Amino acid sequence: MKPTMSFTDTLMATFNDMIRSFMTFFYNLIGAVIILLIGWGVAKMVAAVTKKMLEQVGADKIGDKLNEIDAIKGLKLEIKLSSIISKVLYYFILIFMLRPAADTLGVPAISDMVKLLVEFIPKLISSALMLSAGVFLADALKNFVVTLCKSFNIAAGKLIGTAIFFFLLIIFVIQSVAQVGINTSLLESSFNLLVGGIIFAFAIGYGFASKEILLNIISSFYSKNRYKEGQIIAIDGIKGEIVAMDNTTITLKTGDSKTIFPLQVLQSKTVTVFD
């Protein structure tokens, strides 16, 4: 029969277990701190070397181009790629070293949290790169559209270019958020509704604005076989010879001057034809 432990023996055994657990955790904590100190030293060295190399190869010139974009100017941000990339590497190495440090502590909850964080960092970096490329592309297309509109003397060129810039920027923002692993179905649906509403409003506005032009074009289909150049006609009391006729207007030579009518008057006004 197994002898029963006395209360004093039980208390001493419990106390010894607590001491052993504390000493084990203490040694693990020292090991974790050493790992973090090594990681901190490596991160500082890699960040310093990377920053110096990027400055020497002229990587900051790309940041200067980003700073020239109107949208970034408005935010009053100064982008310096050498500093940004070196800091990203610095924190990435620190977070990467957190995993072995957390494993050394022997606390599964901390290890799992650090694991998720380490897996999230590459997604965040790729998302940032995609967004940067999107800003470059959107700004390049904006400048192209503005230049093209200027060459055709279109007054609203800057407005059109800005609209294209933000349209593409929103697309790249949504794709960048999806790259991180966040569900963007609601954002995509809202964006599609917004674009559809803008297109619908533009179509209605353009339809009302071009109503007269469409009426003239429709009138040309009915008038081409009835009237031709050289005829003498009178439109609403104004008599003259038809000297030109296109898809939207008809031109009468009245004495020493010419009178131009929209083609729809041939359907809405009294027209007299002289043989």
C-alpha positions in Angstrom: 0.0 0.0 0.0 1.3 3.4 -1.1 2.1 5.6 1.9 0.0 8.8 2.3 2.0 12.0 2.0 1.8 14.4 4.9 0.5 18.0 4.5 4.1 19.3 4.9 5.4 17.0 2.2 2.6 18.0 -0.2 3.3 21.7 0.5 7.0 21.2 -0.1 6.4 19.3 -3.3 4.1 22.0 -4.6 6.6 24.7 -3.7 9.4 22.8 -5.4 7.3 22.4 -8.6 6.6 26.2 -8.5 10.3 26.9 -8.1 11.2 24.6 -11.0 8.4 26.1 -13.2 9.6 29.6 -12.4 13.3 28.8 -13.0 12.3 27.2 -16.3 10.3 30.2 -17.4 13.1 32.5 -16.2 15.8 30.7 -18.2 13.4 30.7 -21.2 12.8 34.4 -20.8 16.6 35.0 -20.8 16.9 33.0 -23.9 14.1 34.9 -25.6 15.7 38.2 -24.6 19.0 37.1 -26.0 17.4 36.1 -29.3 15.6 39.5 -29.5 18.9 41.3 -28.8 20.6 39.4 -31.6 17.7 40.1 -33.9 17.7 43.8 -32.9 21.5 44.0 -33.7 21.0 42.3 -37.1 18.0 44.5 -37.9 20.0 47.6 -37.1 22.9 46.5 -39.2 20.8 45.4 -42.2 18.7 48.5 -42.1 21.8 50.8 -42.1 23.5 48.9 -44.9 20.3 48.8 -47.0 19.7 52.5 -46.6 23.3 53.4 -47.6 23.1 51.2 -50.7 19.8 52.6 -51.8 21.0 56.1 -51.4 24.1 55.3 -53.5 22.1 53.7 -56.4 19.6 56.7 -56.5 16.5 54.9 -55.3 15.3 58.2 -53.7 14.7 59.6 -57.2 11.7 57.3 -57.5 10.4 58.8 -54.2 10.9 62.3 -55.6 8.7 61.4 -58.6 6.0 60.2 -56.2 6.3 63.4 -54.3 5.5 65.3 -57.5 2.1 63.6 -57.9 -0.7 66.1 -57.1 -2.6 63.7 -54.8 0.5 63.1 -52.7 1.4 66.8 -52.7 -2.1 67.5 -51.2 -1.3 65.1 -48.3 2.0 67.0 -47.7 3.9 63.7 -47.4 7.6 63.4 -48.2 8.4 59.9 -49.6 12.0 58.8 -49.2 12.4 55.2 -50.5 15.7 54.5 -48.8 14.3 55.4 -45.4 11.0 53.5 -46.0 12.6 50.3 -47.2 15.3 50.2 -44.5 12.7 50.7 -41.8 10.5 48.0 -43.3 13.4 45.6 -43.3 14.3 46.6 -39.7 10.8 45.9 -38.4 10.4 42.8 -40.5 13.6 41.2 -39.1 12.5 42.1 -35.5 9.1 40.5 -36.1 10.7 37.5 -37.7 12.9 37.0 -34.7 9.9 37.3 -32.4 8.8 33.8 -33.5 11.8 31.8 -32.2 11.8 34.1 -29.1 8.1 33.2 -28.5 8.8 29.5 -29.1 11.6 29.7 -26.5 9.2 31.1 -23.9 7.0 28.0 -24.4 3.7 29.9 -24.5 1.6 28.5 -27.4 -0.7 31.5 -27.5 2.1 34.0 -28.0 3.8 31.7 -30.6 0.6 31.4 -32.6 0.0 35.2 -32.5 3.6 35.9 -33.7 3.2 33.3 -36.4 0.1 35.0 -37.8 2.0 38.4 -37.7 5.0 37.0 -39.6 2.7 35.5 -42.3 0.9 38.8 -42.6 4.0 41.0 -43.3 4.8 39.6 -46.8 1.2 40.2 -47.8 1.4 43.8 -46.5 4.6 44.5 -48.4 3.2 43.1 -51.7 0.0 45.2 -51.2 2.1 48.3 -50.7 4.1 47.6 -53.8 0.9 47.1 -55.8 -0.5 50.3 -54.5 2.7 52.2 -55.4 2.7 50.8 -58.9 -1.0 51.8 -59.2 -0.3 55.4 -58.2 2.4 55.6 -60.8 0.2 54.1 -63.5 -2.8 56.3 -62.6 -0.7 59.5 -62.6 1.0 58.5 -66.0 -2.5 58.0 -67.6 -3.7 61.2 -66.1 -0.9 63.2 -67.6 -1.4 61.5 -71.0 -5.1 62.3 -71.0 -4.5 65.9 -70.0 -1.8 66.3 -72.8 -4.1 64.7 -75.3 -7.0 66.9 -74.4 -4.8 70.0 -74.7 -3.7 68.9 -78.2 -7.4 68.7 -79.2 -8.3 72.0 -77.4 -10.6 70.2 -75.0 -11.2 72.6 -72.0 -12.1 69.9 -69.6 -8.9 67.9 -70.0 -7.7 68.4 -66.4 -11.1 67.4 -65.0 -11.2 64.2 -67.2 -7.6 63.3 -66.3 -8.3 63.8 -62.5 -11.4 61.6 -62.8 -9.4 58.8 -64.5 -6.7 59.1 -61.9 -9.1 58.6 -59.0 -11.0 55.9 -60.9 -7.8 53.8 -61.3 -6.6 54.7 -57.8 -9.7 53.3 -56.3 -9.3 50.1 -58.3 -5.8 49.6 -57.1 -6.7 50.4 -53.5 -9.4 47.7 -53.6 -6.9 45.2 -55.2 -4.3 46.1 -52.6 -6.7 45.5 -49.7 -7.7 42.2 -51.3 -4.0 41.3 -51.5 -3.7 41.6 -47.7 -6.5 39.0 -47.4 -9.4 41.3 -46.5 -12.8 40.5 -48.1 -13.5 43.3 -50.6 -16.8 42.1 -52.1 -18.7 45.0 -50.4 -16.2 47.6 -51.6 -16.3 46.2 -55.1 -20.1 46.2 -55.1 -20.3 49.8 -53.8 -17.7 50.9 -56.4 -19.6 49.2 -59.3 -22.8 50.9 -58.2 -21.0 54.3 -58.0 -19.5 53.9 -61.4 -22.8 52.7 -62.9 -24.6 55.7 -61.4 -22.0 58.2 -62.8 -22.3 56.6 -66.2 -26.1 56.7 -66.1 -26.2 60.3 -65.0 -23.7 61.2 -67.7 -25.7 59.4 -70.3 -28.9 61.2 -69.3 -27.1 64.6 -69.2 -25.4 64.1 -72.5 -28.7 62.9 -74.0 -30.5 66.1 -73.0 -27.5 68.2 -74.1 -27.3 66.6 -77.5 -31.1 66.4 -78.1 -31.0 69.1 -80.8 -28.1 67.5 -82.6 -29.9 64.1 -82.6 -33.1 65.8 -84.0 -31.1 67.3 -86.8 -29.4 64.0 -87.7 -32.8 62.2 -87.7 -34.2 65.0 -89.9 -31.4 64.4 -92.4 -32.7 60.9 -93.1 -36.1 62.3 -94.2 -34.7 65.3 -96.1 -31.9 63.9 -98.2 -34.2 62.7 -101.0 -36.4 65.8 -101.0 -33.8 68.5 -101.2 -30.5 68.9 -103.0 -28.0 71.5 -103.8 -29.0 74.1 -106.4 -32.7 74.1 -105.4 -34.5 77.3 -104.6 -36.5 77.1 -101.5 -38.0 79.3 -98.8 -37.8 78.3 -95.2 -40.2 80.2 -92.9 -40.3 83.1 -95.4 -36.5 83.2 -96.1 -35.8 82.4 -99.8 -32.5 81.2 -101.1 -30.6 78.6 -103.1 -29.3 75.5 -101.3 -25.5 75.7 -101.5 -24.7 73.1 -98.8 -26.3 70.4 -96.9 -24.8 68.0 -94.3 -26.1 65.7 -91.5 -27.1 68.6 -89.2 -27.5 71.8 -91.2 -28.7 73.3 -94.5 -27.2 76.5 -96.0 -29.1 78.9 -98.2 -27.5 81.6 -100.3 -29.7 84.6 -99.8 -28.4 87.5 -101.9 -24.9 88.4 -100.8 -25.1 86.4 -97.6 -25.7 82.8 -96.5 -28.2 81.6 -93.9 -27.6 78.4 -92.0 -30.6 76.5 -90.6 -30.6 73.4 -88.5 -32.1 70.5 -90.5 -35.0 70.0 -88.1 -36.6 73.2 -89.4 -37.4 71.2 -92.6 -39.8 69.2 -90.5 -41.1 71.8 -88.1 -41.3 74.9 -90.4 -43.1 75.7 -93.6 -40.9 75.0 -96.6 -41.7 76.3 -100.1 -39.9 74.7 -103.1 -39.5 76.8 -106.3 -39.2 75.0 -109.6 
